[in-house]
């Protein structure tokens, strides 16, 4: 493998290439809006400038915040520090975003892996000089902070300070916080990287060829049942061969989290996630309870119907995402996928389509499936001084179109929230999924409205129900699985067999008796990367789906002015909590009935399918 610097096309070169490319050629993103290459002078300059600025920031502000908070006009001075801190976060965020996105294109490439690792170390070292700032802000008394916030300049940052101070009761000493921060590269970060590189190197023997993970998982949606079974058994075989390493990673990271949680004195294993999500634990508990109580009326009922449609007594686990007999599984060209999503967005509001269109026109999307590329899909916000990027693994299926709509929803959200700045643009995960799921819903409703054939409509509704079950039922089952794993890990290491047993129990509860979870499925937990990268993230998907179902019902009943209110919600970024964001729509996620309202949309679609029998 070459050790030369990794080049990136210039914006002009990218634009010219886009103009020459046929509309159905899958795009590869252009990262030059961040840096022109790994040896770019701008990258070196940014790292050097950030290191100098971080040291100067420490000299200027360390040990002074409490005195400033109590001084006349002290809030203005603290606001000055906030602006400097925000600027540094943007600069460091640009560097690590570039390194991470480059690594995602092929995390089996040792050159890209080394560059990513080096940048992680450099950014962590520089940011260590800044750690004192948040610690000192959290040591200010409520009275001192309230006095400082009378300054309009500092009041601008009040939402960020509010969320920062939510961690105040769990903050450790400066020395311990610094140690945890510095060791994250060689600890949690290193285990995350090992997991990613292990998964990227896995191959699965299908049709006599070694297929990557994405291609193997995609085969589970093949029309041919024998091909689905072959893929399922190939996945199981490779997972089993690597389960020792993946079990070790899971055990180590669960223990790492338990140690930190214990030192911080969190009462519950998911408390840190709830705080990061700016959502109250009872709200999440109400969501989880509502979904689990609805399993019989949702997944159990639907999969029994699907087994009947497919002429089976019950489904095998590899049949869960099989296309229905009347499903249109024709290949969807990239240009058609683009038009479908943009037309759906434009039907809601032209502004949404205009923003999403930039991702196609300016090289902000990476779409081809290739060895070593990150699995799944994501939208990375990078930093407000740049723009987001979207990664998908496009294979021409209807689900791929929905995935594109989902990630572009994130992208639109990230563009609109960017005006809030580097500290307040990020949205809590629970609300971060709102725009993505809403984008999917718009696309589905557009496709359904354009379809008149009863059989195709039935297949489309069934496909949407399956997507919703994957988003709501499956993700709450994942959350239940995680809770059990992290709870059991406190009693000692878990074997692969123990983890597999918990996985099978949770999956059986959620999917119901119409699906046979046969041998091999016990290790399928190992490829769910959220368990590794973001413990307890998964409930955010169910939160977002149920929220969007309720939100879309408001839109369907009274669309006047809805688009403007919706875009205002996205523009808020992380400045408002869920209660404030939903109030203009007459919704309240803290009301237990709210979740049943969202779940009733899924029940209604299943009712419609049942009535068409």
Secondary structure, 3 states (H helix, E strand, C coil): CCCCCCECCCHHHHHHHHHHCCCCCCCCCCHHHCCCECCCHHHHHHHHHHHHHHHHHHHHHCCCHHHHHCCCCHHHHHHHHHHHHHHHHHHHHHHHHHHHHHHHHCCCCHHHHHHHHHHHHHHHHHHHCCHHHHHHHHHCCHHHHHHHCCCHHHHCCHHHHHHHHCCHHHCCCHHHHHHHHHHCCCCHHHHHHHHHHHHHHCCEEECCEEECHHHHHHHHHCCCHHHHHHHHHHHHHHHHHHHHHHHHHHHHHHHHHHHHHHHHCCCCCCHHHHHHCCCCHHHHHHHHHHHHHHHHHCHHHHHHHHHHHCCCCCEEHHHCCCCCCCCCCCCCCHHHHHHHHHHHHHHHCHHHHHHHHHHHHCCCEECCCCCCCCCCCEEECCCCCCCCEEECCCCCCHHHHHHHHHHHHHHHHHHHHHHHCCCCCCCCHHHHHHHHHHHHHHHHHHHHHCCCCHHHHHHHHHHHHHHHHHHCHHHHHHHHHHHHHHHHHCCCCCCHHHHHHHHHHHHHHHHCCCEECCCCHHHHHHHCCHHHHCCCCCHHHHHHHHHHHHHHHHHHHCCCCHHHHHHHHHHCCCCCCHHHHHHCCCCCCCCHHHHHHHHHHHHHHHHHHHHCC
